[in-house]
Amino acid sequence: MLIYSFPDPQRAPRDAPLAYGGDLSAGRLLQAYQMGIFPWYSADEPILWWSPDPRFVLPPKDCVINHGLQRELVKPVWTVTFDQSFEKVMRACAEAPRKGQNGTWITDEMISAYTELHEKGFAHSVECWRGGELAGGLYGVSLGGVFFGESMFHWVDNASKVAFAHLVEKLIAWDFELIDCQMPTKHLATFGAHSISRSHFLQILEEAVRKPTRVGGWGESR
C-alpha cells in the first residue's frame, strides 16, 4: 500500500524535478526509491524529487574491472569494511571537491535522513581504509535486488574504486539485479555503467524490488 503520494514517474520531465516539497522521512524516502524517484537539491532550495530519463545503471554481473584495478585489489595496503562509518562516509562525500560543482547537495538534513535509513537497515556504506585512515568510500540505499548508489569519494587515489569493486562482489554474491547510478559519470562508465530509458528502468525496478530486502547491517571487513 502506498503511504506517500508522488506523481507517476513515467510522466515526469526528462531532465527536471517531478515534484518538490514534503520531507525526508524514512517512509517517504523508501517509497520514492521503490518508485524510481530520489531527492536531489541544494541547501537553498526546497526538497526536489527526480526521476530522470535516461537513467544511468549497471547490472553487477556486467561490471568491468580493468587490469589496473585488478592489480590494485590484491595489494595488502587496503582494508574494506561495510557499514562501519556510515555518517563519516556521508560527510566525506559532502566535503570532497567535485570538478564543475560548487557546494554539495549532501546537506545536514540529508545526512540526518540517510543516517536514520542506515539505522533502520536500508542504507549502507562501504569504507576503504589505508594505514588505519579512511581513504575513500561510498553509500547508497538497498531495496529488494537494487542498490541505489548515492555518492562516493576518495582522499587517496583508487580508494573509491576499490570500495566499489568490493560492493559489486557482494551484490553479485547476493544476486542483485541492478545498481542505480542515477546520473551519468565518466567514473562509473569505466565500470560499464550505461544509460537506459526511464521506462525500461522502471520495468526492471518493478520486478527487482519484489525480492526480499537485506535489512540490517552488512558489516564485515576484507
NUMI-701529 format. One record per residue (C-alpha): x, y, z. Coordinates in Angstrom, 2 decimals. Layout:
// NUMI-701529
@px = X	py = Y	pz = Z
...
This chain:
// NUMI-701529
@px = 0.00	py = 0.00	pz = 0.00
@px = 1.30	py = 3.44	pz = -0.92
@px = 1.87	py = 5.67	pz = 2.08
@px = 3.05	py = 8.82	pz = 0.33
@px = 1.78	py = 10.31	pz = -2.91
@px = 4.19	py = 11.02	pz = -5.78
@px = 3.40	py = 11.84	pz = -9.41
@px = 3.72	py = 8.99	pz = -11.90
@px = 7.44	py = 8.91	pz = -12.81
@px = 6.54	py = 7.71	pz = -16.32
@px = 5.12	py = 11.19	pz = -16.91
@px = 7.94	py = 13.10	pz = -15.26
@px = 10.07	py = 15.63	pz = -17.16
@px = 13.19	py = 14.14	pz = -18.69
@px = 15.64	py = 16.49	pz = -17.00
@px = 13.70	py = 18.43	pz = -14.36
@px = 12.15	py = 17.57	pz = -10.99
@px = 8.79	py = 15.79	pz = -10.98
@px = 7.81	py = 17.21	pz = -7.56
@px = 9.02	py = 19.41	pz = -4.73
@px = 8.38	py = 19.71	pz = -1.02
@px = 7.44	py = 17.10	pz = 1.55
@px = 10.08	py = 15.76	pz = 3.90
@px = 12.90	py = 13.24	pz = 4.09
@px = 11.23	py = 10.82	pz = 6.47
@px = 12.30	py = 7.20	pz = 6.15
@px = 8.90	py = 6.14	pz = 4.86
@px = 8.81	py = 8.80	pz = 2.16
@px = 12.36	py = 8.06	pz = 1.03
@px = 11.74	py = 4.32	pz = 0.77
@px = 8.51	py = 4.94	pz = -1.15
@px = 10.35	py = 7.25	pz = -3.52
@px = 13.17	py = 4.78	pz = -4.24
@px = 10.66	py = 1.99	pz = -4.79
@px = 9.08	py = 4.17	pz = -7.50
@px = 12.38	py = 5.16	pz = -9.12
@px = 12.43	py = 8.63	pz = -7.57
@px = 15.20	py = 10.24	pz = -5.49
@px = 15.80	py = 13.60	pz = -3.78
@px = 18.42	py = 15.97	pz = -5.18
@px = 18.56	py = 19.62	pz = -4.23
@px = 20.75	py = 22.35	pz = -2.79
@px = 20.58	py = 23.85	pz = 0.68
@px = 18.83	py = 26.99	pz = -0.59
@px = 16.10	py = 25.04	pz = -2.43
@px = 13.03	py = 23.08	pz = -1.34
@px = 13.34	py = 19.29	pz = -1.49
@px = 13.33	py = 18.38	pz = -5.18
@px = 12.35	py = 14.89	pz = -6.35
@px = 13.74	py = 13.46	pz = -9.60
@px = 13.25	py = 10.54	pz = -11.96
@px = 15.45	py = 11.42	pz = -14.95
@px = 15.25	py = 9.97	pz = -18.42
@px = 17.51	py = 8.30	pz = -19.41
@px = 18.73	py = 6.52	pz = -16.27
@px = 22.36	py = 5.52	pz = -15.68
@px = 22.60	py = 1.91	pz = -14.45
@px = 24.94	py = -1.04	pz = -14.01
@px = 23.91	py = -4.68	pz = -13.60
@px = 26.52	py = -6.01	pz = -11.12
@px = 27.30	py = -9.05	pz = -13.27
@px = 28.21	py = -6.74	pz = -16.16
@px = 30.72	py = -4.73	pz = -14.13
@px = 34.10	py = -4.34	pz = -15.82
@px = 37.18	py = -4.48	pz = -13.57
@px = 40.15	py = -3.35	pz = -15.65
@px = 43.64	py = -4.77	pz = -15.25
@px = 44.89	py = -1.79	pz = -13.30
@px = 42.15	py = -2.13	pz = -10.69
@px = 42.62	py = -5.90	pz = -10.55
@px = 46.25	py = -5.29	pz = -9.55
@px = 45.14	py = -2.67	pz = -7.01
@px = 42.64	py = -5.01	pz = -5.39
@px = 45.28	py = -7.56	pz = -4.41
@px = 47.58	py = -5.03	pz = -2.74
@px = 47.72	py = -5.58	pz = 1.03
@px = 47.53	py = -1.84	pz = 1.75
@px = 43.71	py = -1.73	pz = 1.57
@px = 41.13	py = -2.76	pz = 4.14
@px = 37.48	py = -2.62	pz = 3.07
@px = 34.57	py = -2.62	pz = 5.52
@px = 30.79	py = -2.33	pz = 5.25
@px = 28.55	py = -0.21	pz = 7.48
@px = 31.31	py = 0.70	pz = 9.92
@px = 31.35	py = 4.51	pz = 9.47
@px = 28.19	py = 5.46	pz = 7.59
@px = 27.88	py = 9.07	pz = 8.71
@px = 31.62	py = 9.65	pz = 8.30
@px = 31.37	py = 8.44	pz = 4.69
@px = 28.41	py = 10.72	pz = 4.00
@px = 30.22	py = 13.72	pz = 5.41
@px = 33.32	py = 12.90	pz = 3.39
@px = 31.16	py = 12.68	pz = 0.24
@px = 29.79	py = 16.13	pz = 1.10
@px = 33.26	py = 17.59	pz = 1.62
@px = 35.03	py = 16.04	pz = -1.36
@px = 35.67	py = 18.56	pz = -4.16
@px = 34.00	py = 17.75	pz = -7.48
@px = 35.01	py = 19.20	pz = -10.82
@px = 32.47	py = 21.71	pz = -12.09
@px = 30.46	py = 21.78	pz = -8.86
@px = 30.29	py = 24.37	pz = -6.12
@px = 28.89	py = 23.25	pz = -2.80
@px = 27.08	py = 19.98	pz = -2.20
@px = 23.58	py = 18.50	pz = -2.23
@px = 24.51	py = 16.40	pz = 0.82
@px = 23.17	py = 18.81	pz = 3.41
@px = 22.89	py = 18.22	pz = 7.15
@px = 19.21	py = 17.45	pz = 6.52
@px = 20.19	py = 14.73	pz = 4.04
@px = 22.83	py = 13.32	pz = 6.39
@px = 20.31	py = 13.07	pz = 9.21
@px = 17.70	py = 11.42	pz = 6.97
@px = 20.02	py = 8.83	pz = 5.45
@px = 21.63	py = 8.07	pz = 8.78
@px = 18.14	py = 7.20	pz = 10.00
@px = 17.70	py = 4.93	pz = 6.96
@px = 21.05	py = 3.35	pz = 7.84
@px = 19.97	py = 2.76	pz = 11.42
@px = 16.80	py = 1.10	pz = 10.10
@px = 18.95	py = -1.19	pz = 7.92
@px = 18.15	py = 0.20	pz = 4.45
@px = 21.13	py = 2.49	pz = 3.77
@px = 24.67	py = 1.15	pz = 3.62
@px = 28.22	py = 2.37	pz = 3.35
@px = 31.43	py = 0.86	pz = 2.06
@px = 34.63	py = 2.14	pz = 3.62
@px = 38.12	py = 1.79	pz = 2.17
@px = 40.91	py = 2.25	pz = 4.69
@px = 44.65	py = 2.70	pz = 4.23
@px = 47.02	py = 2.85	pz = 7.15
@px = 44.07	py = 2.94	pz = 9.53
@px = 42.67	py = 6.11	pz = 7.92
@px = 39.53	py = 6.41	pz = 5.82
@px = 40.79	py = 6.75	pz = 2.25
@px = 37.55	py = 6.51	pz = 0.26
@px = 34.11	py = 5.02	pz = 0.16
@px = 30.51	py = 5.23	pz = -0.96
@px = 26.96	py = 4.95	pz = 0.32
@px = 23.51	py = 4.14	pz = -1.01
@px = 20.14	py = 2.57	pz = -0.37
@px = 19.19	py = -1.08	pz = -0.78
@px = 15.70	py = -2.33	pz = -1.66
@px = 14.99	py = -5.80	pz = -2.99
@px = 17.54	py = -6.59	pz = -5.68
@px = 18.56	py = -2.99	pz = -6.35
@px = 21.32	py = -0.89	pz = -4.83
@px = 20.65	py = 2.81	pz = -5.33
@px = 24.06	py = 4.47	pz = -5.33
@px = 24.07	py = 7.96	pz = -3.86
@px = 27.64	py = 9.23	pz = -3.73
@px = 31.29	py = 8.21	pz = -3.46
@px = 34.55	py = 9.92	pz = -2.57
@px = 38.28	py = 9.35	pz = -2.28
@px = 41.08	py = 11.04	pz = -0.40
@px = 43.61	py = 8.54	pz = -1.77
@px = 43.82	py = 7.55	pz = -5.44
@px = 41.90	py = 4.35	pz = -6.30
@px = 40.24	py = 4.10	pz = -2.86
@px = 36.69	py = 4.65	pz = -4.13
@px = 37.30	py = 2.22	pz = -6.99
@px = 38.44	py = -0.46	pz = -4.53
@px = 35.35	py = 0.18	pz = -2.41
@px = 33.06	py = -0.04	pz = -5.42
@px = 34.65	py = -3.28	pz = -6.64
@px = 34.05	py = -4.88	pz = -3.23
@px = 30.43	py = -3.69	pz = -3.27
@px = 29.91	py = -5.23	pz = -6.71
@px = 31.39	py = -8.52	pz = -5.50
@px = 28.89	py = -8.60	pz = -2.64
@px = 25.94	py = -7.67	pz = -4.84
@px = 26.80	py = -10.43	pz = -7.32
@px = 27.00	py = -12.98	pz = -4.50
@px = 23.57	py = -11.83	pz = -3.29
@px = 22.06	py = -11.92	pz = -6.79
@px = 21.28	py = -8.21	pz = -7.01
@px = 19.93	py = -7.23	pz = -10.41
@px = 20.89	py = -3.59	pz = -10.67
@px = 22.97	py = -0.72	pz = -9.36
@px = 21.12	py = 2.54	pz = -9.98
@px = 23.80	py = 5.15	pz = -10.67
@px = 21.13	py = 7.80	pz = -11.33
@px = 23.11	py = 10.34	pz = -13.38
@px = 25.92	py = 9.65	pz = -15.91
@px = 29.51	py = 9.95	pz = -14.70
@px = 32.73	py = 9.14	pz = -16.54
@px = 34.00	py = 7.38	pz = -13.42
@px = 31.19	py = 4.81	pz = -13.34
@px = 31.18	py = 4.48	pz = -17.12
@px = 34.63	py = 2.89	pz = -16.82
@px = 32.95	py = 0.08	pz = -14.86
@px = 30.42	py = -0.47	pz = -17.64
@px = 27.56	py = 1.69	pz = -16.38
@px = 25.35	py = 2.89	pz = -19.21
@px = 22.13	py = 4.76	pz = -19.92
@px = 18.76	py = 3.11	pz = -20.47
@px = 15.36	py = 4.66	pz = -20.97
@px = 13.36	py = 5.54	pz = -17.89
@px = 10.54	py = 3.23	pz = -18.98
@px = 12.99	py = 0.31	pz = -19.21
@px = 14.48	py = 1.20	pz = -15.84
@px = 11.06	py = 1.32	pz = -14.20
@px = 10.18	py = -2.09	pz = -15.67
@px = 13.35	py = -3.63	pz = -14.22
@px = 12.80	py = -1.83	pz = -10.93
@px = 9.23	py = -3.07	pz = -10.52
@px = 10.40	py = -6.68	pz = -10.63
@px = 13.67	py = -6.25	pz = -8.75
@px = 12.21	py = -4.56	pz = -5.66
@px = 9.92	py = -7.55	pz = -5.14
@px = 12.91	py = -9.56	pz = -3.98
@px = 13.43	py = -9.73	pz = -0.20
@px = 15.39	py = -6.74	pz = 1.09
@px = 18.52	py = -7.50	pz = 3.11
@px = 17.57	py = -5.27	pz = 6.03
@px = 20.24	py = -4.73	pz = 8.68
@px = 23.97	py = -4.23	pz = 8.83
@px = 26.21	py = -5.52	pz = 6.09
@px = 29.23	py = -5.22	pz = 8.37
@px = 32.34	py = -7.18	pz = 7.54
@px = 35.93	py = -6.43	pz = 6.56
@px = 38.18	py = -7.68	pz = 3.79
